[in-house]
Amino acid sequence: AMKVTTDGCLFGAWVAEQIQKDDIAAGSILDIGAGTGVLSLMLAQKTNAKIHAIEIDENAATQTAQNFAASPWHDRLHVINEDVHLFNPSTPYEIIISNPPFYENDLTGNNKQKNIAHHDAGLLLQDLIRIISTQLTSQNGHFFLLLPEKRLDETLLMIRQRQLAVHKICKVRQSVDHGVFRALVHGTNNSHNEIPVIEELSVRNNNNQYTEAFEALLRDYYLYL
């Protein structure tokens, strides 16, 4: 079983909040690199979308299928065990989400499954942005990414090169005393050059307790944090 990460849960809750706040049409969602399906399950809880979760690793995909089958939303959740580079959906998606494999410059360990999950070994960021640009619906498509902060600037550049726009960035700190370590990105393919809204959020306060903002985001979810 792959561990549910705090930043992954935060990302799922943040995406659901943006969808509700901005009243985004959420009929169909694609979750790229779904891992064990946590993001898809969180969004199933908050939207009425049909959700496709694509995952190249067979063990992770099998576990995702089991997690979906056991959930109250199983009729709207579907796992696809395939390489996203070869995936050719019949209709585009209104929303695409991804907590992509990253840490490409960090040391590659010798556990291949963990490597696929945590390195750019299987999916380069530029490929991900290209796939998003081709598989989003042409009108009012939205996408959401969870990134390491150190990859944010190059990703924003790739997004612009694909004629996509960034609507909002939430910079995440592990605590109020830490530097920013993750960036949550909300983009669209309505490519007017808006200036992105920048937010900040800390997971913990100086007493090492979860912050009110973090708890408020995750309050509705059945996750054992």
C-alpha positions as CSV (number, residue, x, y, z in Angstrom):
1,A,0.0,0.0,0.0
2,M,1.3,3.5,-0.8
3,K,1.1,6.0,1.9
4,V,-1.4,8.8,1.7
5,T,0.6,12.0,1.9
6,T,-0.5,15.1,3.8
7,D,0.2,17.3,0.8
8,G,-1.7,14.9,-1.5
9,C,-4.8,15.2,0.8
10,L,-4.4,18.9,1.1
11,F,-4.2,19.1,-2.7
12,G,-7.4,17.1,-3.2
13,A,-9.3,19.2,-0.7
14,W,-8.0,22.4,-2.3
15,V,-9.0,21.3,-5.7
16,A,-12.5,20.5,-4.5
17,E,-12.8,23.9,-2.9
18,Q,-11.7,25.7,-6.1
19,I,-14.3,23.7,-8.1
20,Q,-17.0,24.8,-5.6
21,K,-15.8,28.4,-5.2
22,D,-15.5,29.0,-8.9
23,D,-18.6,27.0,-9.8
24,I,-16.5,25.0,-12.3
25,A,-18.4,22.5,-14.5
26,A,-17.3,19.1,-13.3
27,G,-19.0,16.5,-15.4
28,S,-15.8,14.6,-16.2
29,I,-12.4,14.5,-14.4
30,L,-9.2,12.7,-15.4
31,D,-6.7,11.9,-12.6
32,I,-3.3,11.4,-14.2
33,G,-0.9,9.2,-12.2
34,A,-3.6,8.3,-9.7
35,G,-1.5,6.2,-7.3
36,T,-4.0,4.6,-5.0
37,G,-6.9,6.8,-6.0
38,V,-7.0,9.2,-3.0
39,L,-7.5,12.3,-5.2
40,S,-10.3,10.7,-7.2
41,L,-12.1,9.5,-4.1
42,M,-11.9,13.0,-2.5
43,L,-13.3,14.6,-5.7
44,A,-16.0,11.9,-6.0
45,Q,-17.1,12.9,-2.5
46,K,-17.5,16.6,-3.5
47,T,-18.7,16.5,-7.1
48,N,-21.0,14.5,-9.3
49,A,-18.3,13.9,-11.9
50,K,-17.5,10.8,-13.8
51,I,-13.9,10.2,-12.8
52,H,-11.2,8.3,-14.8
53,A,-8.1,7.5,-12.8
54,I,-5.1,6.5,-15.0
55,E,-2.2,4.7,-13.4
56,I,0.7,2.9,-15.2
57,D,1.8,0.7,-12.2
58,E,-0.3,-2.5,-12.2
59,N,-0.1,-3.0,-8.4
60,A,-1.2,0.6,-7.7
61,A,-4.0,0.3,-10.3
62,T,-5.3,-2.9,-8.7
63,Q,-5.3,-1.3,-5.3
64,T,-7.1,1.8,-6.7
65,A,-9.8,-0.5,-8.3
66,Q,-10.3,-2.1,-4.9
67,N,-10.5,1.3,-3.2
68,F,-13.0,2.5,-5.7
69,A,-15.2,-0.6,-5.5
70,A,-15.4,-0.2,-1.7
71,S,-16.5,3.4,-1.9
72,P,-20.0,4.8,-2.1
73,W,-19.2,6.5,-5.4
74,H,-18.0,3.3,-7.2
75,D,-20.5,3.8,-10.1
76,R,-18.7,7.1,-11.1
77,L,-15.1,6.0,-10.6
78,H,-13.1,4.0,-13.2
79,V,-9.5,3.0,-13.1
80,I,-7.4,2.7,-16.3
81,N,-4.2,0.7,-16.0
82,E,-2.3,2.3,-18.9
83,D,0.6,4.6,-19.8
84,V,-0.9,8.0,-20.2
85,H,1.3,8.6,-23.2
86,L,-0.7,5.9,-25.1
87,F,-4.1,6.9,-23.6
88,N,-6.5,8.2,-26.2
89,P,-9.9,9.1,-24.7
90,S,-12.9,9.3,-26.9
91,T,-14.0,12.6,-25.4
92,P,-12.0,15.3,-23.7
93,Y,-12.3,16.1,-19.9
94,E,-13.6,19.2,-18.2
95,I,-11.1,18.9,-15.4
96,I,-7.7,17.2,-15.3
97,I,-5.8,16.7,-12.0
98,S,-2.4,15.4,-11.3
99,N,-0.1,14.8,-8.4
100,P,2.7,13.9,-10.8
101,P,5.8,11.9,-10.2
102,F,8.6,14.3,-9.4
103,Y,11.9,14.6,-7.6
104,E,13.7,14.0,-10.9
105,N,17.0,15.5,-9.6
106,D,16.9,13.7,-6.3
107,L,18.6,10.3,-6.0
108,T,16.9,7.5,-7.7
109,G,16.5,4.5,-5.3
110,N,16.4,0.9,-6.4
111,N,12.8,0.2,-5.9
112,K,11.3,0.6,-9.4
113,Q,7.7,1.0,-8.2
114,K,8.7,3.8,-5.8
115,N,10.8,5.3,-8.6
116,I,7.9,5.5,-11.0
117,A,5.8,7.1,-8.2
118,H,8.3,9.6,-7.1
119,H,10.6,10.4,-10.0
120,D,10.1,11.8,-13.5
121,A,11.2,8.4,-14.6
122,G,7.8,7.6,-16.1
123,L,6.3,11.0,-16.9
124,L,8.2,14.2,-17.7
125,L,6.5,17.5,-16.6
126,Q,6.6,18.8,-20.2
127,D,4.8,15.6,-21.4
128,L,2.2,16.1,-18.6
129,I,1.5,19.7,-19.7
130,R,1.3,18.6,-23.3
131,I,-1.2,15.8,-22.4
132,I,-3.3,18.2,-20.4
133,S,-3.4,20.7,-23.3
134,T,-4.6,17.9,-25.7
135,Q,-7.1,16.2,-23.4
136,L,-8.9,19.2,-21.9
137,T,-12.2,20.2,-23.3
138,S,-11.7,23.1,-25.7
139,Q,-14.1,25.4,-23.8
140,N,-13.6,26.2,-20.1
141,G,-11.2,23.3,-19.3
142,H,-9.5,23.4,-15.9
143,F,-6.5,21.6,-14.6
144,F,-4.9,21.3,-11.2
145,L,-1.3,20.3,-10.4
146,L,0.6,19.5,-7.2
147,L,4.3,20.5,-7.7
148,P,7.5,20.8,-5.7
149,E,8.1,24.5,-5.2
150,K,11.5,24.2,-7.0
151,R,9.7,23.1,-10.2
152,L,7.1,25.8,-10.2
153,D,8.8,28.4,-12.4
154,E,9.7,26.0,-15.2
155,T,6.2,24.5,-15.1
156,L,4.6,28.0,-15.4
157,L,6.7,28.6,-18.4
158,M,5.7,25.2,-20.0
159,I,2.0,26.1,-19.3
160,R,2.3,29.4,-21.1
161,Q,4.1,27.8,-24.0
162,R,1.0,25.5,-24.5
163,Q,-1.3,28.6,-24.5
164,L,-2.7,27.6,-21.2
165,A,-3.2,30.1,-18.4
166,V,-2.6,30.0,-14.6
167,H,-5.5,31.2,-12.5
168,K,-4.3,30.6,-9.0
169,I,-1.2,29.3,-7.1
170,C,-1.3,28.2,-3.5
171,K,2.2,28.1,-1.9
172,V,2.3,25.5,0.9
173,R,4.6,25.5,3.9
174,Q,5.0,22.5,6.2
175,S,4.8,24.9,9.1
176,V,4.7,28.6,9.6
177,D,8.5,28.5,10.3
178,H,9.4,26.6,7.1
179,G,10.0,27.8,3.6
180,V,7.5,27.0,0.8
181,F,7.9,23.3,-0.3
182,R,4.8,22.7,-2.5
183,A,2.8,24.7,-5.0
184,L,-0.8,23.9,-5.8
185,V,-1.6,25.2,-9.3
186,H,-5.0,25.9,-10.9
187,G,-4.9,26.6,-14.6
188,T,-7.4,26.9,-17.5
189,N,-7.3,26.8,-21.2
190,N,-9.1,30.2,-21.4
191,S,-5.9,31.7,-22.4
192,H,-6.4,35.4,-21.5
193,N,-3.3,36.6,-19.7
194,E,-4.7,37.0,-16.2
195,I,-2.3,37.5,-13.4
196,P,-2.5,34.5,-11.1
197,V,-3.9,34.9,-7.6
198,I,-1.3,33.8,-5.1
199,E,-2.3,32.3,-1.8
200,E,-0.2,30.8,1.0
201,L,-1.1,28.0,3.4
202,S,0.8,26.4,6.3
203,V,0.1,22.8,7.4
204,R,1.2,23.3,11.0
205,N,1.5,26.3,13.4
206,N,4.4,27.0,15.7
207,N,3.0,24.5,18.3
208,N,3.2,21.8,15.6
209,Q,-0.6,21.6,15.6
210,Y,-2.5,21.6,12.3
211,T,-3.5,25.2,11.3
212,E,-7.1,26.2,11.2
213,A,-6.9,26.7,7.5
214,F,-5.6,23.2,6.9
215,E,-8.2,21.7,9.2
216,A,-11.0,23.6,7.6
217,L,-10.0,22.3,4.2
218,L,-9.9,18.7,5.3
219,R,-12.8,18.7,7.8
220,D,-15.2,16.9,5.5
221,Y,-13.0,14.0,4.5
222,Y,-12.8,10.6,6.0
223,L,-9.0,10.5,6.2
224,Y,-7.1,9.4,9.2
225,L,-4.6,12.3,9.4
